[in-house]
Amino acid sequence: MNPDEDDEFSFDEHNDADPIMRELRMEMVRLQAQIDQLAASARDRAAEIAELRVRLTELELRINAIKMRHRKNVQLWILIAAMYGAAIGMGFSYLMRP
């Protein structure tokens, strides 16, 4: 590859004395640099989005595990309350016997 040639922009005359052509070439180089910066930024954002999605999935799994544990605890407390209620009811019925 010739070092005088740009990857995307190759010109027949590199020693153009026309100031408009030089200005347009500088503008094209500046715009290409800006495009490269935007592309790099988009890649970085895509990586950040992927990382955030992984974290969100992990948090959702942890929340679901906590909800399941809470449901089991609530069911256990309901069972305990029912057993105490039955025991108290049987105690009262024993005391109320003639």
NUDORO-97843 format. One line per 3 residues: number of its first residue (from 1); for each residue y, z, x of C-alpha. Coordinates in Angstrom, 1 decimal. Last residue first. Layout:
N
NUM) Y:Z:X  ...
***
This chain:
98
98) -30.5:82.1:-68.1  -29.9:79.3:-65.6  -26.3:78.8:-64.7
95) -26.8:79.8:-61.1  -29.5:77.3:-60.6  -27.5:74.6:-62.3
92) -24.5:75.4:-60.1  -26.6:75.1:-57.0  -28.1:71.8:-58.2
89) -24.6:70.5:-58.8  -23.5:71.7:-55.3  -26.5:70.0:-53.7
86) -25.9:66.8:-55.6  -22.2:66.8:-54.7  -23.1:67.5:-51.1
83) -25.6:64.6:-51.1  -23.0:62.3:-52.7  -20.3:63.3:-50.2
80) -22.7:62.6:-47.3  -23.6:59.2:-48.7  -20.0:58.4:-49.2
77) -19.3:59.5:-45.6  -22.0:57.3:-44.3  -20.8:54.3:-46.3
74) -17.3:54.9:-44.9  -18.6:55.1:-41.4  -20.6:51.9:-41.8
71) -17.5:50.1:-43.2  -15.4:51.4:-40.3  -18.0:50.1:-37.7
68) -17.9:46.7:-39.4  -14.1:46.6:-39.4  -14.1:47.6:-35.7
65) -16.5:44.8:-34.9  -14.5:42.3:-36.9  -11.3:43.4:-35.0
62) -13.1:42.9:-31.6  -14.2:39.5:-32.6  -10.7:38.5:-33.8
59) -9.3:39.9:-30.5  -11.7:37.7:-28.4  -10.8:34.6:-30.5
56) -7.1:35.3:-30.0  -7.6:35.7:-26.2  -9.5:32.4:-26.1
53) -6.8:30.7:-28.1  -4.1:32.2:-25.8  -5.8:30.7:-22.8
50) -6.1:27.3:-24.4  -2.4:27.4:-25.3  -1.5:28.4:-21.8
47) -3.5:25.5:-20.4  -1.9:23.1:-22.8  1.5:24.5:-21.9
44) 0.9:23.9:-18.2  -0.3:20.3:-18.9  2.8:19.7:-21.0
41) 5.1:21.0:-18.2  3.4:18.7:-15.7  3.9:15.8:-18.0
38) 7.6:16.8:-18.5  8.1:17.0:-14.8  6.5:13.6:-14.2
35) 8.7:12.1:-16.9  11.8:13.5:-15.3  10.7:12.1:-11.9
32) 10.2:8.7:-13.5  13.7:9.0:-15.1  15.3:9.8:-11.8
29) 13.5:6.9:-10.1  14.6:4.5:-13.0  18.2:5.8:-12.7
26) 18.2:5.2:-9.0  16.9:1.7:-9.6  19.5:1.1:-12.2
23) 22.3:2.3:-9.9  21.0:0.1:-7.1  20.9:-2.9:-9.5
20) 24.4:-2.2:-10.7  25.6:-1.9:-7.1  24.5:-5.4:-6.2
17) 23.7:-5.4:-2.5  20.1:-5.9:-3.1  18.1:-5.0:0.0
14) 14.8:-4.3:-1.8  14.5:-7.9:-3.2  11.2:-8.7:-4.9
11) 10.9:-5.4:-6.7  8.0:-3.2:-7.2  8.2:-0.4:-9.8
8) 5.1:1.4:-10.9  3.8:2.8:-7.6  7.0:2.2:-5.7
5) 7.0:-0.4:-2.9  8.6:0.2:0.5  5.6:2.2:1.7
2) 3.4:-0.9:1.3  0.0:0.0:0.0
***
